[in-house]
Amino acid sequence: MGGAFCVHSSQWMTPIRYYGDDCVSEEKKETFKDSRYKVPNLERALVIMEHLIDCPEGQTVTELTDRLGLSKNSVFRITMTLLGHGYIVRDEQKRFSLSKKLLLMGCRSMGENSFIEQSLDVMRLCRDEIMESVFIGTLIENEGVVIEQVLGSHPFKFSIDSGHRMPLHCSAPCKAMLAYLPDSEQRRLLTGYRFKRFNENTITTRKAFDLELEDVKARGFALDRAEQVHGTHCIGAPVFNQYGYPIAAIWTTGPSDRLPKTQFKKIGKTIRSYADMISRRMGFEAMI
C-alpha cells in the first residue's frame, strides 16, 4: 500500500564475501578482483550505505563491523566521511542511518530540480478537496519510494516518512507508474519478481498482475484494495515528464470507510486530474 502502515518489503541481498578489508559480492567477485580500476575504500563505503538501506533503525560502528566483516578503523573513517558529507546521520546512541540526501539527488535526477516544489501546492489542493493525506513518490529499481507528503485534514490521518519503500505489486503508486512504463522496462522490472502474499487481497501471480496493469491504463488510475494492510485503501495516478514517461505518482491513503469502493471512481478521477496538473508543469501535454 502507499500509506503510513506500509510494511517494508523483504529484501534479497546477494551473498557477500569479505577478504580482509576488501568486500565483494560473490556474484561479481571475479569482475572486481580483476579490475584495474577498483577503489577499495569507495567500494566499502557503498557496501555500508547499501547495508544501511535495510537498517532504518540505524547501526553503530561495532554493528557495522560485525555485520560486514570490515575493520573497525575502516568503518569508523568511512562513516565519519559520509557523515561529514551529509550522506548519513548519527543519533544520540551513535547509530548511523541514511540521510535524505540520496533521495534528493534521486529527485533531481528526474530532470527538474524544482519537481517537488512544483508539486506541493497541487498536492495541497488535492488534499483540500478529498481531505485525506496526499503523497508523491517514484520508482527506484524494483520498489516504490515515498518522496513527500501533505497531511490530511481529518483528526486521524495517514503519515509516512520520506524514503519509505513500497512493494510493486500491492501499492497504488507503483501500479500507476508500472502501467505506463515502456513494455521493455516493465518486463525487466517484473521478470523474476516475487509476488509476496500479505493477505487474501494480495495479487500473487504475474498473470493476475498483468491484467491489473491493463485495468490501470484503462481507467487512468491505480488502486490498492487493502492488498497489504486490512482496512486501508489507496488510490494513485501517474505523473509524466515532457516525453510522456511516468516519473512519479501521487496518491491518497485512508481507512476503507472513508475511501470505500463505491467512491473509487470519483476519487480516482480527482487524483488523476491533480496528477495531470503536475504533468503539465513538467511539460507533458498529450491527451491531458
C-alpha positions in Angstrom: 0.0 0.0 0.0 1.1 3.6 -0.1 0.3 4.7 3.5 1.8 5.1 6.9 1.3 1.5 7.8 3.0 0.1 4.7 5.2 -2.9 5.6 8.7 -2.9 4.4 9.1 -5.3 1.6 11.5 -8.1 2.1 14.9 -7.6 0.6 17.1 -10.0 -1.3 20.7 -9.4 -0.9 23.4 -11.0 -2.9 25.7 -13.1 -0.7 28.8 -11.2 0.4 32.2 -12.5 1.0 35.0 -10.4 2.5 38.7 -10.8 2.2 40.4 -8.7 4.9 39.1 -5.2 4.4 38.1 -5.9 0.8 34.4 -6.9 0.2 32.9 -8.1 -3.0 29.6 -9.7 -3.9 30.1 -13.4 -4.6 28.4 -12.8 -7.9 30.8 -10.2 -9.1 33.9 -11.4 -7.2 36.0 -12.2 -10.3 35.0 -8.9 -12.0 36.1 -6.8 -9.1 39.2 -8.9 -8.4 40.4 -8.5 -12.0 39.5 -4.9 -12.4 42.4 -2.4 -12.5 40.0 0.4 -11.6 38.7 -0.8 -8.3 38.7 1.8 -5.5 38.6 -0.3 -2.3 37.5 2.5 0.1 34.8 3.6 -2.2 33.6 0.1 -2.5 33.5 -0.3 1.2 31.5 3.0 1.6 29.0 1.8 -1.0 28.6 -1.5 0.8 28.0 0.3 4.1 25.4 2.6 2.5 23.6 -0.3 0.8 23.5 -2.2 4.2 22.0 0.9 5.9 19.2 0.8 3.4 17.8 -2.2 5.2 18.5 -0.8 8.7 16.2 2.1 9.2 16.8 1.9 13.0 20.5 2.6 12.3 23.7 0.8 13.1 26.7 1.5 15.3 30.3 1.2 14.2 30.5 -2.0 16.1 27.4 -3.4 14.5 28.6 -2.5 11.0 31.9 -4.0 11.7 30.4 -7.3 12.9 27.9 -7.5 10.1 30.1 -6.5 7.2 33.4 -8.0 8.2 35.4 -4.8 7.8 37.9 -3.5 10.2 36.6 -1.2 12.9 39.1 1.5 11.9 38.0 1.4 8.3 34.3 1.6 9.2 34.9 4.5 11.6 36.8 6.5 9.0 34.2 5.8 6.2 31.2 6.6 8.4 32.9 9.9 9.5 33.5 10.8 5.9 29.9 10.0 4.9 28.6 11.9 7.9 30.7 14.9 7.1 29.3 15.0 3.5 25.7 14.6 4.7 25.0 11.1 3.3 24.3 9.6 6.7 23.2 10.9 10.1 24.1 9.9 13.6 21.7 9.8 16.6 22.4 10.2 20.3 23.1 6.4 20.6 25.8 6.9 17.9 23.8 4.8 15.4 24.2 5.7 11.8 21.4 5.8 9.2 21.0 7.2 5.7 20.1 10.8 5.4 17.6 12.2 2.8 20.5 13.5 0.6 20.4 10.5 -1.7 16.7 10.8 -2.0 17.0 14.4 -3.0 19.7 13.5 -5.5 17.3 11.0 -7.0 14.6 13.5 -7.3 16.9 15.9 -9.2 17.9 13.1 -11.5 14.4 13.0 -12.8 15.2 16.1 -14.8 13.8 19.0 -12.8 15.4 20.4 -9.7 12.1 22.1 -8.7 10.0 19.0 -9.3 8.8 18.7 -5.7 8.3 22.5 -5.3 6.1 22.3 -8.4 4.1 19.5 -6.9 3.4 20.6 -3.3 0.8 23.3 -4.0 -1.1 20.9 -6.3 -1.0 18.2 -3.6 -2.4 20.7 -1.1 -5.3 21.5 -3.4 -5.9 17.8 -3.8 -5.8 17.3 0.0 -8.2 20.2 0.5 -10.7 18.5 -1.9 -10.6 15.0 -0.6 -9.4 15.8 3.0 -7.1 12.7 3.1 -3.3 12.7 3.1 -1.7 13.0 -0.3 1.7 11.6 -1.2 4.2 11.7 -4.1 6.8 9.1 -4.8 8.7 7.4 -7.6 10.2 4.1 -8.6 13.8 3.2 -7.7 14.9 -0.1 -9.1 12.2 -2.7 -8.1 10.5 -0.7 -5.4 8.4 2.5 -4.9 9.9 5.2 -2.7 8.0 8.0 -0.9 9.3 11.5 -1.6 7.0 13.9 0.1 3.6 14.2 1.7 0.8 16.6 2.6 -1.1 15.6 5.6 -4.9 15.2 5.6 -7.4 17.3 7.3 -9.0 14.6 9.5 -8.0 14.2 13.2 -6.9 10.7 12.3 -4.7 10.8 9.2 -2.1 8.7 7.5 1.6 9.8 7.5 4.7 8.2 6.1 8.4 9.2 6.2 10.2 10.2 3.1 12.3 7.3 1.8 9.8 4.7 2.9 9.7 1.8 0.4 6.7 0.1 -1.2 6.4 -3.3 -3.0 5.5 -3.0 -6.7 2.6 -5.4 -6.7 0.3 -4.1 -3.9 0.8 -0.3 -3.8 -1.3 2.1 -5.9 1.6 4.5 -6.9 3.8 1.6 -8.1 1.0 0.2 -10.2 0.2 3.6 -11.6 3.8 4.1 -12.8 4.4 0.5 -13.9 1.3 0.5 -16.1 2.7 3.4 -18.2 6.3 2.3 -18.4 7.6 1.1 -21.8 7.0 -2.6 -22.3 10.7 -3.5 -22.2 11.2 -1.7 -18.9 8.1 -3.1 -17.4 9.2 -6.7 -18.3 12.7 -6.0 -16.9 11.2 -5.0 -13.5 8.8 -7.8 -13.3 10.9 -10.7 -14.6 11.6 -12.9 -11.6 9.7 -10.6 -9.3 8.4 -12.2 -6.1 4.7 -11.5 -5.5 4.8 -11.8 -1.8 1.4 -12.5 -0.2 0.4 -10.1 2.6 -3.2 -11.2 2.9 -6.1 -12.7 0.9 -6.4 -9.5 -1.2 -2.8 -9.5 -2.4 -2.1 -10.2 -6.1 0.2 -13.1 -6.1 0.7 -14.1 -9.8 2.3 -12.4 -12.7 -0.7 -13.2 -14.9 -3.1 -11.5 -12.5 -0.8 -8.5 -12.1 -0.5 -8.0 -15.9 -4.3 -7.9 -16.0 -4.3 -5.4 -13.1 -1.9 -3.1 -15.0 -4.1 -3.3 -18.1 -7.0 -2.1 -15.9 -5.0 0.7 -14.5 -4.3 2.1 -18.1 -8.0 1.6 -19.0 -9.3 3.7 -16.1 -6.4 6.1 -15.7 -5.6 5.5 -12.0 -4.5 2.6 -9.8 -6.0 1.0 -6.7 -4.8 -0.8 -3.6 -7.8 -2.6 -2.2 -6.4 -3.4 1.2 -3.9 -5.6 -0.5 -1.2 -5.2 2.1 -3.0 -4.0 5.2 -6.6 -4.7 6.0 -8.9 -1.7 6.3 -6.7 0.6 4.2 -7.3 1.7 0.7 -5.1 3.7 -1.7 -5.8 5.4 -5.0 -3.0 6.8 -7.2 -2.3 8.3 -10.6 0.9 8.7 -12.7 2.9 11.9 -13.2 4.6 12.3 -16.7 7.5 14.3 -17.9 7.6 16.1 -21.2 8.3 12.9 -23.0 5.3 11.0 -21.6 7.4 8.9 -19.3 6.0 8.2 -15.8 8.5 9.8 -13.5 6.3 9.8 -10.3 2.9 9.2 -8.9 0.6 10.9 -6.5 -1.8 9.0 -4.3 -4.0 9.2 -1.3 -4.3 6.6 1.5 -7.1 6.3 4.0 -9.3 4.0 6.0 -11.6 1.9 3.9 -14.7 3.5 5.4 -13.6 7.0 4.2 -12.3 5.6 0.9 -14.9 3.0 0.1 -15.0 1.0 -3.1 -18.1 2.9 -4.1 -16.0 6.1 -4.2 -13.0 4.7 -6.1 -14.1 6.0 -9.5 -14.9 9.5 -8.3 -11.8 9.9 -6.1 -9.6 8.2 -8.8 -10.6 10.8 -11.4 -9.9 13.5 -8.8 -6.4 12.2 -8.1 -5.8 11.8 -11.8 -6.8 15.4 -12.5 -4.3 16.7 -10.0 -1.6 14.4 -11.3 -2.2 15.8 -14.7 -1.8 19.3 -13.4 1.7 18.4 -12.2 2.4 16.6 -15.5 1.6 19.8 -17.4 4.0 21.7 -15.3 6.6 19.1 -16.3 6.0 19.8 -19.9 3.6 17.0 -20.8 0.6 17.9 -22.9 -0.5 14.8 -24.8 -4.0 13.5 -24.0 -4.4 15.8 -21.0 
